[in-house]
Amino acid sequence: MSISKCDILIHGGGPVGLACAAWILQKHPEAKLILLDRNPIHDEDLASADSRGIALSHGSKILLNTINAWPKDFAEIHRVHVSQAGRFGRALMTREELNQDALGHIVRYRDIHLALRQALKAMQATSGNFIWQHLSNGDDGDTISAKCIVHAEGGLFKKQDWVESGRDYGQSALVGLVEVENAAPHQAWERFTSEGPLAILPSHYGSNILNLVWCGSPTSSQHRLQLHNEDFLRELQKEFGSRIGRILKIQDRRLYELGLNYRKVIAKDNEVWIGNAAQTLHPVAGQGLNLGLRDAFLLSEKLVDTFSRQPKDQSPSELQNALQSYAQSRKADRTTTIGLTDFMARVFTSNLAPIVVARGLALSALQWLPPVKTALARQMMFGRR
Ligand SMILES: Cc1cc2nc3c(=O)[nH]c(=O)nc-3n(C[C@H](O)[C@H](O)[C@H](O)COP(=O)(O)OP(=O)(O)OC[C@H]3O[C@@H](n4cnc5c(N)ncnc54)[C@H](O)[C@@H]3O)c2cc1C
């Protein structure tokens, strides 16, 4: 059994692992880098993969554009309407008041994944020391010795082989595509129901086809998954009211379990954890991948800084210092994003009377206090710097 050697070994060819590899090679094409990927070699074999809509922020668009990995199919959000079912309090955010071209973008997971694979493939020709190894079942790349190990194995809540800090919200998300008659173009709707957040977001298929993310208890979500289309549409329309327009069709329903799972320590010795391997969030604020991309970008800078030096300046202690400095630099962004998402997931699902009233007041405050609204929107769009 021969042992391969490299400077950096990335476990995981999801969006975050791919982006990290691409940013490393862009800045340091000579990097001795191995990427271990469990996904199929050929893009066509990913065709039926995860098609859920992901909200990507303006900050993520800027980052992905630096490596030509911004997908060609996406929908822009120009307005977000936030309300609570059957209670007072609502807020409207528009791109004009925040002086942005868009408040966010909705892209299918598989399109982000494919765009990143293509961007990385384009870099392979000029990266002589880069190995992209596709793993078959039972193979875990344990014949590789690396100076630094990056964990980007990602995963979904309750499907990961580690559990550290966090919370089980006792919720599932039902996602799918809905057709809405005369839907307002580029408008996103977020509605807080007694069971959890319900979002309807634009899609690149056209203004009448929208992405649905309906959070509820695992039992009701399972029930909704199995409902006949007409019954499902009736329940959804009842929950949303008439403001959105008549909901005509539903397709491609899937369920995801939701929770928070995060590591307190994201760098130890020569290992570092990024993306969902470091923190798995509730999708209420649409922050998981946005945060993961920021992890990948900042880590790539630290690793390039270390591994582009002369070999004599690449000691294990230099690397450990670089990883500790990375962990320190991610602290504020991680704490704020994890905290804000956890807060929203809990507060917006509580039915306790004082919290319901406070929630209405908070939504009204967002509407009437522009600085609060702008600060929240900036955190969502760019993260904490
Ligand atoms: C319903 C839902 C809606 C969401 N909406 C949003 C949103 O609107 N905005 C947002 O920013 N985020 C959203 N997210 C979160 C987002 O999907 C994740 O944060 C993102 O996918 C994390 O990317 P990742 O590369 O870290 O992990 P993953 O996407 O899980 O990819 C990890 C990859 O690693 C591979 N792998 C696993 N183990 C190994 C191994 N041992 N060796 C090699 N490879 C391995 C897997 O095959 C996979 O391809 C949502 C999540 C859910 C569930």
The ligand as an SDF file (V2000), in Angstrom:
LIG
                    3D

 53 58  0  0  0  0  0  0  0  0999 V2000
  -34.0600   22.6900    3.6320 C   0  0  0  0  0  0  0  0  0  0  0  0
  -32.7620   23.4550    3.6440 C   0  0  0  0  0  0  0  0  0  0  0  0
  -32.7130   24.7350    3.1170 C   0  0  0  0  0  0  0  0  0  0  0  0
  -31.5170   25.4650    3.1340 C   0  0  0  0  0  0  0  0  0  0  0  0
  -31.5170   26.7350    2.6560 N   0  0  0  0  0  0  0  0  0  0  0  0
  -30.3800   27.4740    2.7000 C   0  0  0  0  0  0  0  0  0  0  0  0
  -30.3770   28.8120    2.2100 C   0  0  0  0  0  0  0  0  0  0  0  0
  -31.3970   29.3330    1.7650 O   0  0  0  0  0  0  0  0  0  0  0  0
  -29.1950   29.5100    2.2560 N   0  0  0  0  0  0  0  0  0  0  0  0
  -28.0420   28.9680    2.7630 C   0  0  0  0  0  0  0  0  0  0  0  0
  -27.0000   29.6590    2.7850 O   0  0  0  0  0  0  0  0  0  0  0  0
  -28.0300   27.6930    3.2320 N   0  0  0  0  0  0  0  0  0  0  0  0
  -29.1560   26.9440    3.2100 C   0  0  0  0  0  0  0  0  0  0  0  0
  -29.1350   25.6440    3.6760 N   0  0  0  0  0  0  0  0  0  0  0  0
  -27.8720   25.0890    4.2030 C   0  0  0  0  0  0  0  0  0  0  0  0
  -26.9290   24.5720    3.0840 C   0  0  0  0  0  0  0  0  0  0  0  0
  -27.5680   23.5740    2.3300 O   0  0  0  0  0  0  0  0  0  0  0  0
  -25.6520   24.0130    3.7120 C   0  0  0  0  0  0  0  0  0  0  0  0
  -25.1360   24.9480    4.6260 O   0  0  0  0  0  0  0  0  0  0  0  0
  -24.5890   23.7120    2.6450 C   0  0  0  0  0  0  0  0  0  0  0  0
  -25.0590   22.7090    1.7780 O   0  0  0  0  0  0  0  0  0  0  0  0
  -23.2810   23.2720    3.3070 C   0  0  0  0  0  0  0  0  0  0  0  0
  -22.3430   22.9350    2.3150 O   0  0  0  0  0  0  0  0  0  0  0  0
  -21.1690   21.9050    2.6660 P   0  0  0  0  0  0  0  0  0  0  0  0
  -20.3230   21.7840    1.4270 O   0  0  0  0  0  0  0  0  0  0  0  0
  -20.5270   22.3040    3.9280 O   0  0  0  0  0  0  0  0  0  0  0  0
  -21.8990   20.5320    2.9670 O   0  0  0  0  0  0  0  0  0  0  0  0
  -22.7440   19.5930    1.9980 P   0  0  0  0  0  0  0  0  0  0  0  0
  -23.5820   20.4000    1.0990 O   0  0  0  0  0  0  0  0  0  0  0  0
  -23.4280   18.6040    2.9000 O   0  0  0  0  0  0  0  0  0  0  0  0
  -21.6340   18.8300    1.1490 O   0  0  0  0  0  0  0  0  0  0  0  0
  -20.7080   17.9560    1.7730 C   0  0  0  0  0  0  0  0  0  0  0  0
  -20.1540   16.9850    0.7380 C   0  0  0  0  0  0  0  0  0  0  0  0
  -19.1680   16.1450    1.3430 O   0  0  0  0  0  0  0  0  0  0  0  0
  -19.3590   14.7890    0.9230 C   0  0  0  0  0  0  0  0  0  0  0  0
  -18.8260   13.9000    1.9630 N   0  0  0  0  0  0  0  0  0  0  0  0
  -19.4230   13.5150    3.1090 C   0  0  0  0  0  0  0  0  0  0  0  0
  -18.5970   12.7250    3.8290 N   0  0  0  0  0  0  0  0  0  0  0  0
  -17.4430   12.6170    3.1110 C   0  0  0  0  0  0  0  0  0  0  0  0
  -16.2160   11.9510    3.3200 C   0  0  0  0  0  0  0  0  0  0  0  0
  -15.9840   11.2270    4.4370 N   0  0  0  0  0  0  0  0  0  0  0  0
  -15.2410   12.0590    2.3880 N   0  0  0  0  0  0  0  0  0  0  0  0
  -15.4380   12.7810    1.2820 C   0  0  0  0  0  0  0  0  0  0  0  0
  -16.6000   13.4310    1.0170 N   0  0  0  0  0  0  0  0  0  0  0  0
  -17.5790   13.3620    1.9320 C   0  0  0  0  0  0  0  0  0  0  0  0
  -20.8410   14.6690    0.6720 C   0  0  0  0  0  0  0  0  0  0  0  0
  -21.0660   13.6800   -0.3000 O   0  0  0  0  0  0  0  0  0  0  0  0
  -21.2000   16.0660    0.1440 C   0  0  0  0  0  0  0  0  0  0  0  0
  -21.0850   16.1400   -1.2590 O   0  0  0  0  0  0  0  0  0  0  0  0
  -30.3270   24.8930    3.6900 C   0  0  0  0  0  0  0  0  0  0  0  0
  -30.3710   23.6000    4.2140 C   0  0  0  0  0  0  0  0  0  0  0  0
  -31.5700   22.8860    4.1920 C   0  0  0  0  0  0  0  0  0  0  0  0
  -31.5820   21.5010    4.7740 C   0  0  0  0  0  0  0  0  0  0  0  0
  1  2  1  0
  2  3  1  0
  2 52  2  0
  3  4  2  0
  4  5  1  0
  4 50  1  0
  5  6  2  0
  6  7  1  0
  6 13  1  0
  7  8  2  0
  7  9  1  0
  9 10  1  0
 10 11  2  0
 10 12  1  0
 12 13  2  0
 13 14  1  0
 14 15  1  0
 14 50  1  0
 15 16  1  0
 16 17  1  0
 16 18  1  0
 18 19  1  0
 18 20  1  0
 20 21  1  0
 20 22  1  0
 22 23  1  0
 23 24  1  0
 24 25  2  0
 24 26  1  0
 24 27  1  0
 27 28  1  0
 28 29  2  0
 28 30  1  0
 28 31  1  0
 31 32  1  0
 32 33  1  0
 33 34  1  0
 33 48  1  0
 34 35  1  0
 35 36  1  0
 35 46  1  0
 36 37  1  0
 36 45  1  0
 37 38  2  0
 38 39  1  0
 39 40  1  0
 39 45  2  0
 40 41  1  0
 40 42  2  0
 42 43  1  0
 43 44  2  0
 44 45  1  0
 46 47  1  0
 46 48  1  0
 48 49  1  0
 50 51  2  0
 51 52  1  0
 52 53  1  0
M  END
$$$$
